């Protein structure tokens, strides 16, 4: 039985990870007393007693926690932004390639992808890898997400009985084009230019859609939407957490993709739409699932050598 510690178990992601351990008989959860969770000496003790530690902390605190590791066998699974593009850390998205999955299995340092980055990379990585998307392409993307992705303070504001009427509407942010996920979006995909990215925070709890936009004649081979769809279906063939939706599936939703429709599910959908001139590739998933705690648990399962879906909801529930 492996010993697991969650540093930051009172935050949104930490709580969701904690909940996912209910009923598991292959781990022993080390629980630090609430009054000691910010004492470095106590945190250090729990980290080094564990086989696997999850870091569910702000970036600076995550770096400080890694500096406390003395047990060379302790595996760190970090859900913050701190180490996602740092050398020596495995990027926790196993479906991208066999080498990604193997790096997770063998690494002592694993960085869980960001939620927006998960949606973006799911679409862009195969297109670059298969030579459809030129690395120099100026990729533009927009996204909408439930408010849970912004953390406890924002959740409290949205769920307050008295709040500003602006919160009733989707709100665009990251207007300076400096969103914290951009760095990993560029590096992991191999793109040469930082993407244009416009996210929206919306008045629902969880779930997101990330959409990349392309001119077909600027892609290699001037592909049709049908050809791009076939490429995705082949690339992710056999992956239980990634569902390449049937071509034209969006028509069943009257041409709409609702951001909250996959809340509570740990998979991710891919839609290819558009026409022969302009293509859209959209991903839809739960920002707290495949975009956060679900991805972290999947990485844990790979480290433990058990079924990747253990403790996760990978079957369609809708």
C-alpha positions as semicolon CSV with decimal commas, in nm:
position;residue;x (nm);y (nm);z (nm)
1;X;0,000;0,000;0,000
2;X;0,141;0,337;-0,106
3;X;0,140;0,639;0,123
4;X;-0,007;0,954;-0,034
5;X;0,004;1,310;0,100
6;X;-0,189;1,608;-0,039
7;X;-0,020;1,940;0,033
8;X;-0,294;2,196;-0,014
9;X;-0,587;1,963;0,049
10;X;-0,825;2,247;0,136
11;X;-0,820;2,410;-0,209
12;X;-1,055;2,321;-0,495
13;X;-0,821;2,076;-0,669
14;X;-0,692;1,927;-0,344
15;X;-1,043;1,861;-0,219
16;X;-1,141;1,692;-0,544
17;X;-0,832;1,469;-0,532
18;X;-0,911;1,381;-0,171
19;X;-1,269;1,288;-0,264
20;X;-1,149;1,059;-0,542
21;X;-0,961;0,841;-0,292
22;X;-1,281;0,726;-0,123
23;X;-1,307;0,349;-0,146
24;X;-0,952;0,292;-0,273
25;X;-0,770;0,010;-0,098
26;X;-0,429;0,059;-0,262
27;X;-0,326;0,378;-0,083
28;X;-0,288;0,512;0,269
29;X;-0,374;0,881;0,286
30;X;-0,149;1,080;0,519
31;X;-0,357;1,356;0,680
32;X;-0,181;1,655;0,830
33;X;-0,369;1,830;1,113
34;X;-0,532;2,148;0,983
35;X;-0,348;2,370;1,229
36;X;-0,010;2,236;1,107
37;X;-0,063;2,250;0,732
38;X;0,138;2,574;0,698
39;X;0,424;2,468;0,926
40;X;0,723;2,393;0,697
41;X;0,877;2,139;0,936
42;X;0,552;1,942;0,956
43;X;0,489;1,960;0,583
44;X;0,845;1,843;0,521
45;X;0,788;1,542;0,747
46;X;0,472;1,437;0,565
47;X;0,622;1,487;0,219
48;X;0,923;1,270;0,299
49;X;0,713;1,000;0,466
50;X;0,500;0,968;0,153
51;X;0,552;0,761;-0,158
52;X;0,357;1,018;-0,361
53;X;0,281;1,380;-0,272
54;X;0,032;1,596;-0,458
55;X;0,104;1,968;-0,456
56;X;-0,218;2,172;-0,481
57;X;-0,061;2,506;-0,404
58;X;0,016;2,847;-0,557
59;X;0,331;2,849;-0,770
60;X;0,568;2,996;-0,511
61;X;0,448;2,757;-0,241
62;X;0,485;2,461;-0,479
63;X;0,849;2,552;-0,543
64;X;0,909;2,582;-0,170
65;X;0,751;2,241;-0,111
66;X;0,973;2,075;-0,372
67;X;1,276;2,219;-0,193
68;X;1,169;2,025;0,118
69;X;1,203;1,686;-0,052
70;X;1,487;1,474;0,087
71;X;1,351;1,126;0,018
72;X;1,476;1,048;-0,334
73;X;1,196;0,793;-0,380
74;X;0,911;1,037;-0,316
75;X;0,714;1,114;-0,633
76;X;0,586;1,471;-0,662
77;X;0,272;1,537;-0,869
78;X;0,240;1,915;-0,895
79;X;-0,092;2,069;-1,005
80;X;0,040;2,427;-1,010
81;X;0,193;2,619;-1,301
82;X;0,537;2,619;-1,139
83;X;0,704;2,324;-1,313
84;X;0,508;2,257;-1,633
85;X;0,782;2,379;-1,865
86;X;1,078;2,304;-1,642
87;X;1,344;2,056;-1,747
88;X;1,341;1,733;-1,549
89;X;0,965;1,732;-1,502
90;X;0,737;1,495;-1,694
91;X;0,438;1,668;-1,850
92;X;0,132;1,488;-1,719
93;X;-0,059;1,428;-2,040
94;X;-0,005;1,061;-2,127
95;X;-0,225;1,056;-2,439
96;X;0,005;1,290;-2,631
97;X;0,255;1,016;-2,714
98;X;0,402;0,689;-2,583
99;X;0,705;0,885;-2,461
100;X;0,482;1,111;-2,251
101;X;0,315;0,812;-2,089
102;X;0,652;0,645;-2,022
103;X;0,798;0,964;-1,874
104;X;0,507;0,981;-1,629
105;X;0,552;0,616;-1,536
106;X;0,922;0,650;-1,457
107;X;0,954;1,008;-1,331
108;X;0,978;1,132;-0,972
109;X;0,861;1,477;-1,083
110;X;0,531;1,517;-1,271
111;X;0,361;1,845;-1,365
112;X;-0,014;1,825;-1,426
113;X;-0,128;2,038;-1,725
114;X;-0,333;2,353;-1,683
115;X;-0,703;2,336;-1,770
116;X;-0,699;2,575;-2,067
117;X;-0,367;2,428;-2,178
118;X;-0,522;2,080;-2,173
119;X;-0,791;2,187;-2,417
120;X;-0,549;2,374;-2,641
121;X;-0,277;2,106;-2,647
122;X;-0,527;1,824;-2,708
123;X;-0,605;1,994;-3,038
124;X;-0,273;2,149;-3,138
125;X;-0,024;1,876;-3,045
126;X;-0,147;1,609;-3,291
127;X;-0,181;1,867;-3,569
128;X;0,185;1,964;-3,527
129;X;0,300;1,604;-3,477
130;X;0,123;1,485;-3,793
131;X;0,249;1,779;-3,998
132;X;-0,090;1,940;-4,053
133;X;-0,021;2,254;-3,851
134;X;0,297;2,447;-3,941
135;X;0,495;2,537;-3,631
136;X;0,506;2,900;-3,744
137;X;0,126;2,927;-3,778
138;X;-0,020;3,221;-3,578
139;X;-0,275;3,014;-3,386
140;X;-0,573;3,196;-3,235
141;X;-0,793;3,039;-2,970
142;X;-1,077;3,137;-2,744
143;X;-1,226;2,952;-2,449
144;X;-1,504;2,963;-2,193
145;X;-1,490;2,815;-1,847
146;X;-1,698;2,783;-1,534
147;X;-1,595;3,000;-1,242
148;X;-1,458;2,712;-1,032
149;X;-1,130;2,725;-1,222
150;X;-1,051;3,064;-1,069
151;X;-1,024;2,929;-0,714
152;X;-1,199;2,958;-0,380
153;X;-1,217;3,339;-0,364
154;X;-1,380;3,368;-0,705
155;X;-1,617;3,082;-0,629
156;X;-1,727;3,268;-0,315
157;X;-1,788;3,586;-0,514
158;X;-1,997;3,409;-0,779
159;X;-2,199;3,217;-0,519
160;X;-2,259;3,518;-0,298
161;X;-2,619;3,623;-0,245
162;X;-2,523;3,982;-0,322
163;X;-2,297;4,030;-0,623
164;X;-2,229;4,265;-0,913
165;X;-2,465;4,220;-1,209
166;X;-2,163;4,190;-1,441
167;X;-2,112;3,839;-1,307
168;X;-2,437;3,736;-1,475
169;X;-2,260;3,771;-1,810
170;X;-1,955;3,593;-1,954
171;X;-1,647;3,808;-1,889
172;X;-1,340;3,814;-2,111
173;X;-1,006;3,843;-1,933
174;X;-0,629;3,798;-1,985
175;X;-0,660;4,097;-2,219
176;X;-0,286;4,166;-2,196
177;X;-0,220;3,831;-2,369
178;X;-0,012;3,714;-2,073
179;X;-0,226;3,425;-1,948
180;X;-0,019;3,190;-1,733
181;X;-0,100;2,885;-1,950
182;X;0,044;3,035;-2,268
183;X;0,397;2,925;-2,187
184;X;0,309;2,556;-2,177
185;X;0,073;2,588;-2,475
186;X;0,366;2,704;-2,686
187;X;0,640;2,479;-2,549
188;X;0,454;2,148;-2,531
189;X;0,312;2,178;-2,882
190;X;0,636;2,305;-3,035
191;X;0,473;2,614;-3,185
192;X;0,716;2,892;-3,273
193;X;0,475;3,176;-3,195
194;X;0,287;3,233;-2,872
195;X;-0,084;3,177;-2,947
196;X;-0,343;3,451;-2,937
197;X;-0,571;3,344;-2,653
198;X;-0,898;3,493;-2,529
199;X;-1,061;3,316;-2,230
200;X;-1,404;3,386;-2,083
201;X;-1,520;3,314;-1,728
202;X;-1,889;3,233;-1,716
203;X;-2,170;3,204;-1,462
204;X;-2,173;2,827;-1,417
205;X;-1,966;2,611;-1,184
206;X;-1,752;2,383;-1,400
207;X;-1,682;2,272;-1,754
208;X;-1,509;2,439;-2,048
209;X;-1,480;2,462;-2,425
210;X;-1,151;2,560;-2,594
211;X;-1,162;2,638;-2,966
212;X;-0,871;2,682;-3,208
213;X;-0,930;2,865;-3,538
214;X;-0,754;2,797;-3,868
215;X;-0,752;2,903;-4,231
216;X;-0,738;2,581;-4,431
217;X;-0,507;2,721;-4,700
218;X;-0,250;2,809;-4,431
219;X;-0,241;2,450;-4,309
220;X;-0,018;2,195;-4,478
221;X;-0,208;2,021;-4,757
222;X;-0,508;2,259;-4,740
223;X;-0,712;1,991;-4,558
224;X;-1,088;1,973;-4,535
225;X;-1,258;1,945;-4,195
226;X;-1,328;1,580;-4,274
227;X;-0,957;1,507;-4,325
228;X;-0,861;1,683;-4,002
229;X;-1,129;1,484;-3,820
230;X;-0,988;1,159;-3,961
231;X;-0,641;1,258;-3,840
232;X;-0,765;1,311;-3,484
233;X;-0,960;0,985;-3,485
234;X;-0,648;0,797;-3,588
235;X;-0,415;0,982;-3,351
236;X;-0,621;0,920;-3,038
237;X;-0,745;0,574;-3,137
238;X;-0,779;0,351;-2,830
239;X;-0,751;0,631;-2,573
240;X;-1,032;0,589;-2,320
241;X;-1,032;0,947;-2,194
242;X;-1,034;1,120;-2,534
243;X;-1,346;1,101;-2,749
244;X;-1,319;1,226;-3,106
245;X;-1,685;1,297;-3,170
246;X;-1,851;1,179;-3,493
247;X;-1,820;1,433;-3,770
248;X;-2,129;1,656;-3,763
249;X;-2,223;1,555;-3,407
250;X;-2,274;1,921;-3,308
251;X;-2,588;1,924;-3,524
252;X;-2,757;1,716;-3,254
253;X;-2,708;2,013;-3,022
254;X;-2,855;2,253;-3,282
255;X;-2,503;2,373;-3,361
256;X;-2,424;2,475;-3,003
257;X;-2,152;2,348;-2,766
258;X;-2,245;2,419;-2,405
259;X;-1,951;2,474;-2,175
260;X;-2,108;2,302;-1,873
261;X;-2,234;1,991;-2,053
262;X;-1,946;1,764;-1,943
263;X;-1,918;1,872;-1,580
264;X;-1,846;1,569;-1,363
265;X;-1,680;1,367;-1,641
266;X;-1,306;1,297;-1,662
267;X;-1,276;1,266;-2,037
268;X;-1,241;1,522;-2,315
269;X;-1,431;1,556;-2,642
270;X;-1,294;1,680;-2,975
271;X;-1,513;1,842;-3,241
272;X;-1,393;1,942;-3,589
273;X;-1,625;2,191;-3,762
274;X;-1,615;2,467;-4,020
275;X;-1,589;2,452;-4,396
276;X;-1,330;2,416;-4,672
277;X;-1,195;2,767;-4,608
278;X;-1,202;2,799;-4,227
279;X;-1,178;2,523;-3,967
280;X;-1,252;2,508;-3,596
281;X;-1,119;2,243;-3,359
282;X;-1,299;2,248;-3,025
283;X;-1,238;2,051;-2,707
284;X;-1,501;2,017;-2,435
285;X;-1,439;1,881;-2,086
286;X;-1,457;1,949;-1,712
287;X;-1,193;2,197;-1,597
288;X;-1,195;2,018;-1,259
289;X;-1,173;1,674;-1,423
290;X;-0,937;1,617;-1,715
291;X;-0,838;1,979;-1,660
292;X;-0,719;1,930;-1,300
293;X;-0,785;1,658;-1,040
294;X;-0,882;1,390;-1,291
295;X;-0,556;1,436;-1,478
296;X;-0,363;1,424;-1,149
297;X;-0,525;1,094;-1,048
298;X;-0,461;0,949;-1,394
299;X;-0,092;1,030;-1,349
300;X;-0,097;0,866;-1,005
301;X;-0,251;0,552;-1,154
302;X;0,024;0,534;-1,415
303;X;0,290;0,568;-1,144
304;X;0,123;0,290;-0,944
305;X;0,089;0,066;-1,248
306;X;-0,285;0,017;-1,209
307;X;-0,570;0,088;-1,448
308;X;-0,550;0,450;-1,560
309;X;-0,924;0,486;-1,505
310;X;-0,921;0,373;-1,141
311;X;-1,122;0,619;-0,934
312;X;-1,216;0,818;-1,245
313;X;-1,525;0,863;-1,457
314;X;-1,415;0,783;-1,810
315;X;-1,742;0,632;-1,934
316;X;-1,990;0,878;-2,079
317;X;-2,244;0,980;-1,814
318;X;-2,474;1,189;-2,033
